[in-house]
Amino acid sequence: MSEVTLATTTLQTILTKASKAVGDKKDVPLTSLICIKCNSDGLTVITNDGSNFLYLYDKSLVFSGDFYVVAEATKLIKLITKMTCEYITMYV
């Protein structure tokens, strides 16, 4: 099982930016998803609006292992923006 721990404010900031590129079109299921990737290159968040992909990078964060998750964008963004704890740990 993989896990990653991130500062809540860091994740909230990058997901707020990513939310602007979530298409959430019913006929194109890819637009309702968000990808979070953590590795030695840093944190990458990928979204799609139906015609364009948005890649958001935070290279100040370095992770020892690889973590990759794809989730439903609107639910994940709503959940993370309501969090008040200092750190969020995600497991896959």
C-alpha positions as CSV (number, residue, x, y, z in Angstrom):
1,M,0.0,0.0,0.0
2,S,1.3,3.5,-0.9
3,E,0.7,6.5,1.1
4,V,1.6,10.2,1.0
5,T,1.2,13.0,3.6
6,L,0.8,16.6,2.4
7,A,0.2,19.9,4.1
8,T,-3.5,20.6,3.8
9,T,-3.0,24.2,2.7
10,T,-0.6,23.1,-0.1
11,L,-3.2,20.6,-1.4
12,Q,-6.0,23.0,-1.1
13,T,-4.2,25.7,-3.0
14,I,-3.2,23.4,-5.9
15,L,-6.7,21.8,-6.1
16,T,-8.4,25.2,-6.2
17,K,-6.4,26.1,-9.2
18,A,-7.0,22.7,-10.8
19,S,-10.8,23.0,-10.2
20,K,-10.9,25.7,-12.9
21,A,-10.0,23.2,-15.6
22,V,-12.4,20.4,-14.6
23,G,-14.9,20.1,-17.4
24,D,-17.3,17.6,-15.7
25,K,-19.0,16.9,-19.0
26,K,-21.3,13.8,-18.8
27,D,-20.5,12.7,-22.4
28,V,-16.7,12.8,-21.8
29,P,-16.0,11.0,-18.5
30,L,-12.3,12.0,-18.6
31,T,-13.3,15.6,-17.7
32,S,-14.7,14.6,-14.3
33,L,-11.4,13.1,-13.1
34,I,-8.3,14.5,-11.4
35,C,-4.9,12.8,-11.2
36,I,-2.6,13.4,-8.3
37,K,1.0,12.1,-8.8
38,C,3.8,12.4,-6.2
39,N,7.4,11.2,-6.9
40,S,10.9,12.4,-6.8
41,D,10.1,15.2,-9.3
42,G,7.5,16.7,-6.9
43,L,3.7,16.9,-6.9
44,T,1.8,17.0,-10.1
45,V,-2.0,17.5,-10.5
46,I,-3.6,16.8,-13.9
47,T,-7.1,17.8,-15.0
48,N,-9.0,18.0,-18.3
49,D,-11.8,20.3,-19.6
50,G,-12.6,18.3,-22.7
51,S,-10.1,19.9,-25.0
52,N,-7.1,20.9,-22.9
53,F,-5.1,19.3,-20.2
54,L,-3.9,21.3,-17.2
55,Y,-0.7,20.2,-15.5
56,L,0.0,21.9,-12.1
57,Y,3.5,21.3,-10.6
58,D,4.9,21.8,-7.2
59,K,8.6,20.9,-7.4
60,S,9.4,22.1,-3.9
61,L,7.9,18.9,-2.6
62,V,10.1,15.7,-3.0
63,F,8.8,12.3,-2.2
64,S,10.8,9.1,-1.7
65,G,8.3,6.8,-3.2
66,D,5.8,7.0,-6.1
67,F,2.1,7.8,-5.4
68,Y,-0.4,7.9,-8.2
69,V,-4.2,8.3,-7.8
70,V,-7.1,9.2,-10.1
71,A,-10.3,10.3,-8.4
72,E,-13.6,12.0,-9.2
73,A,-12.6,15.7,-9.2
74,T,-15.6,17.5,-7.8
75,K,-16.0,15.2,-4.8
76,L,-12.2,15.3,-4.0
77,I,-12.0,19.0,-4.4
78,K,-15.0,19.7,-2.1
79,L,-13.7,17.3,0.5
80,I,-10.2,18.7,0.6
81,T,-11.3,22.4,0.7
82,K,-13.4,21.6,3.8
83,M,-10.5,20.0,5.7
84,T,-9.2,21.9,8.7
85,C,-6.5,19.5,9.9
86,E,-2.8,20.4,9.4
87,Y,-1.9,17.4,7.3
88,I,-3.7,15.0,4.9
89,T,-2.5,11.4,4.4
90,M,-3.8,9.6,1.4
91,Y,-3.6,5.8,0.9
92,V,-3.8,3.7,-2.2
